[in-house]
Amino acid sequence: MSKKIETKVLIIGGAIFGITLFALLFIFPKSTEKAPVQLLSSADSSSTSKTTLKKSSSSEPEKRIFYVDVKGAVLTAQVIKIHEGEIVQSAINQAGGANSEADMTKLNLAAEVTAGQVIYVPKKGEDIPTQFSTTNTNSTVSSTGNTNSEKAKIDLNTADTAALQTITGVGIKKAEEILKYRDEHGKFKSVEDLKKISGFGQKTVEKLLDYVCAN
C-alpha cells in the first residue's frame, strides 16, 4: 500500500516538475521578450517623429533680408530692413506711414520691393522726380533695383534739399551739408568736390557719379 502511495507521489511530483520546467522554458521567456520590443518600438517612433519635424522645418526656404530707402511724404524718411517678398505698402508702413500731404494714388502699393530700391512718396500736386518716375508710379516697380535714371542726373549746383534726397544714399543731413558747402565755397567744379565734405569718401563719391553732375 505504501509503495502505491510512493508511486503516486512520484508521478504527481514528476508532473509538477514537468509543468514547471515547460513554463520556464517556453512561456516565461516569450513574455519577457515582449517588453524590450515594445520599448524599442516607442523609441523608434519618437526618433522618427523628430526626424520628420527636422525635415519639415529645413524644407522651408529662409527669406532674404535687404534694405530699401523710403523718402518723400512719409512720417520718417529712412533706410529700412525688409524681407524678400514684401510690398511697397509694407515698406511705407515701416517708415511710419504716409503723412497727410502724401499722394498715394501715384504709387503701386502692391508691387514687390527689391534690394536697394528707393521708394519715393510724392506730395499732393507734386510730380515724382525723374529718378523714380519709372520705379514706383503707375503699375510696376523696377525689378533691377536700380532706382536712379542714368539720363537724368541731379545737378549739385542747382538742386535743393528735396531733390538731393532723391539720390540713393543721400539723406537730409548729407543734403544739407551739400547746400552748406555750396553757400560757403560757391559752385561745385566737379562731382569730386564732394570728397571735401564730411561723410563723402572716395567710395561714396564713386557710387554717385552716375547720378549727379556739376554743371
Helices and strands as residue ranges (DSSP letters): H 2-22, I 23-27, H 28-58, E 65-72, E 78-83, H 88-94, G 104-106, E 118-121, G 130-132, E 154-155, H 161-164, H 172-185, G 191-196, H 202-208, E 212-213
